[in-house]
Amino acid sequence: MPKAADRLNRDGQRLRSVAILGGGTAGWIAASVLARALPDVGLQITLIESADVGTVGVGEATIPPILDLLAFLGINLADFVHHTQATYKLGIRFHDWLRPGSSYWHPFGTFGQPINRRPFLQSWHRAVADGLEPRFTDYSLCAALGDAGKFLPPDPTAGEPRAGLRYALHFDAALVARYLRAYAERMGVQRLERTVLTATQRPDGFLDELVFRDGGRLHADLYIDCSGFRGALIEEVLHTGYTRWDHLLPCDRAIAAPSAHVNGRPPYTQATAGPAGWCWRIPLQHRVGNGYVYSSAHTTDDDARKHFLSNLPGPPLAEPRLLSFIAGRRKCFWNRNCVALGLASGFLEPLESTSIHLVMSGVYNLLEHFPDRSFSAANIDSYNAELTAEVERIRDFIVLHYCLTERDDTPLWSDCRRMSLPDTLSSRIEEYRQAGRIRTRPGELFTDLSWFYILEGMGVRPRAYDPLSDVVRPAQFAGMLAAHARAVGEAVYVAPLHDSYFGSAEIANPVRDGLARR
């Protein structure tokens, strides 16, 4: 049994205060999660943001774990959807990546059903090899609904394919920050509107106090840097360093602006390859979020602007905004008593909607490694190792979209075809080419199915497939495929249009009706 003196010593080492520098989505997610997870430990959480510092604040696309975050926070999903002008997202549709005119899906949810206990992607390979010419949307309900402009929430009682549906959200990032600010303040987070000039350091190099422009100061035990690309604490004060990945991801600029709706709101994110990068399209309830991510080495800002404006789906609602960045990450996400989140921690282009996920992952891992005031070096090293491994796996997945292109119509795409790949990526591609298999580690964000979607969509055809898929007799195999295709078709037929969820209050709403489940 621990002695009373030991207990007093442990209590004396507990964190008493956390200061979060920067609002926006990252800052208010961090504040909300910490306030929810640590409500009764006497921890003062303060968020400092300045009206002088703008946020990126564009239309944001997410992946299904966003619903886990809202559930953890105890947020009513219907209320969140209403106040953030959110729409539902069934996946991402890619255009022109393999070659001009090509198209493929990275949907959420299940793909077919296991046959002979083998993953359905192996059955897909067999069907292709057997000359059955399978249609992708016959086996992915999310993709089939997306093509039809329809939406259904999952229903665990309905059986497959509807039980396997998954979805995420598109929302207005500025409205999300506002919503989470109100939530966090109700949970006891203190907000200060101040401009931070710098931070002082203790003799051991740890951060000591934030210095405000008005002369005030604030001390905290732990600092969370959500100050955006500049990294006001993690870089400008602590000089952590940056690992660049522009040799793998050459796009270094983006131009973004909202536009008016012209047609309906599709239930998916659209990513269309362009001459020097790619354009995103994110449908919200009140407008469309648009952007063009491009390489300044392969086009000029003026030409990028012209391309962006010429591809808007409707009239622009604001002057296009130009952003500059370098793909990569901080050499340490946690340095001394400072943890960087969001753009302060690094940047991966939003091709797979991972920006908010990485914020969530950073906060969740902080809770798993929550420190006391001794700030154990081994604990910090463990945190950094886990976050580094995750972001590098996501980096490889994003590079996968570029390196397999057959395009050579512009210098960017020609360069992408010649890029030298990390061993971690090239080995996965080669294993798939040889045997149609993808090995992922437990806990990886992108599963073997996600890798399959991109590899298949980018034209990689394996030389062989799992021989155990041949155990089922051909007639029985064809019957199983046909039965699943019929079930998908029937579910799509009865589904309402995605737009119908955002009209009259009398129109069916999956959140209001209690059917929204991951």
Summary of the structure (lengths in Angstrom):
residues: 518
radius of gyration: 24.0
end to end distance: 43.3
largest distance: 79.4
contacts: 1748
relative contact order: 0.17
helix: 38%
strand: 20%
